[in-house]
Amino acid sequence: MADIATYDYQLHGGANGYLGKRAILRLYDADKNPVAYVHFIPAGQVIPNDVDGPPWATMFMPEQALPAVIDMLRNEQPISFYTAVGSGFLHTGDEPIGESEISGP
């Protein structure tokens, strides 16, 4: 399991995105090494199986999941990534029951 320290992403326009991908999200560890790439596939297209590297893991998700994943990266911590049984997983750390986000001052 690798802790995620930073990320970046890009969106792809057009009817089918770029090379069949609507967006790509890159996840990095604290040393800026790539941990995983998450590709978001346009609606109606077959979602490929996840791949456990090399050189890094690649996870595929429907484009509809992009807002929830970005929300997770912006608002939760810690976040880790791991693979098991041919699937990639983004995982939050343990959080207390009933925890709510604190809004502005």
C-alpha positions in Angstrom: 0.0 0.0 0.0 1.4 3.4 -1.0 0.4 6.7 0.6 -0.7 9.4 -1.8 1.0 12.8 -1.2 0.1 14.7 -4.4 -1.8 14.4 -7.6 -2.5 16.0 -10.9 -5.1 15.5 -13.6 -6.0 16.5 -17.1 -9.3 16.4 -18.9 -9.7 15.3 -22.5 -12.3 16.9 -24.8 -14.0 15.5 -27.9 -16.7 12.8 -28.3 -14.5 10.0 -27.0 -11.8 11.9 -25.1 -8.1 11.3 -26.1 -7.3 7.7 -27.1 -10.6 6.6 -25.5 -10.0 8.3 -22.2 -12.0 11.3 -20.8 -9.4 12.2 -18.2 -6.2 10.9 -16.5 -5.4 11.3 -12.8 -1.8 10.7 -11.7 -1.1 9.8 -8.1 2.4 10.4 -6.5 4.1 9.5 -3.3 5.9 12.0 -1.0 9.1 11.7 -3.2 7.1 12.6 -6.3 7.3 9.1 -7.7 4.3 7.9 -9.7 2.2 5.4 -7.7 -0.7 4.9 -10.1 -2.5 6.4 -13.0 -6.3 6.4 -13.0 -7.9 6.7 -16.4 -11.6 7.8 -16.7 -13.4 6.1 -19.6 -16.3 7.9 -21.5 -19.8 6.6 -20.9 -20.8 3.8 -23.1 -17.3 2.4 -23.6 -16.0 -0.8 -22.1 -13.9 -0.3 -19.0 -10.6 -2.2 -19.2 -9.3 -4.3 -16.3 -6.9 -2.6 -13.9 -3.2 -3.4 -14.4 -0.6 -3.7 -11.6 2.4 -2.1 -13.4 5.1 -1.9 -14.5 6.1 0.8 -14.3 3.1 1.8 -12.0 -0.4 0.6 -11.5 -3.1 1.7 -13.9 -6.7 1.8 -12.7 -9.7 2.4 -15.0 -13.0 4.0 -13.8 -16.1 5.4 -15.5 -16.0 9.1 -16.2 -18.9 9.6 -13.8 -16.6 8.7 -10.9 -14.2 11.6 -11.5 -16.0 14.2 -9.3 -16.1 11.8 -6.4 -12.5 10.9 -6.7 -11.4 14.5 -6.9 -13.5 15.3 -3.9 -11.9 12.4 -2.0 -8.4 13.7 -2.9 -9.3 17.3 -1.8 -11.1 16.5 1.4 -9.8 13.3 2.9 -6.5 12.2 4.4 -4.6 10.0 4.6 -5.3 8.4 1.2 -3.5 5.3 0.0 -3.5 3.2 -3.2 -3.1 -0.5 -3.5 -3.9 -3.4 -5.8 -5.3 -6.8 -5.0 -6.8 -9.6 -7.1 -6.3 -7.6 -10.3 -8.1 -4.4 -9.0 -6.8 -1.0 -8.0 -8.1 0.6 -4.8 -8.1 4.2 -3.5 -8.5 4.0 0.3 -9.0 6.6 3.0 -7.5 6.2 6.4 -9.7 5.3 9.4 -12.1 8.1 10.3 -14.4 8.4 13.3 -18.1 7.7 12.9 -20.1 10.8 12.5 -17.2 13.0 11.5 -18.3 15.9 9.5 -16.3 18.3 7.4 -15.8 21.7 9.0 -16.9 24.6 6.8 -15.4 28.1 6.8 -14.6 30.3 9.7 
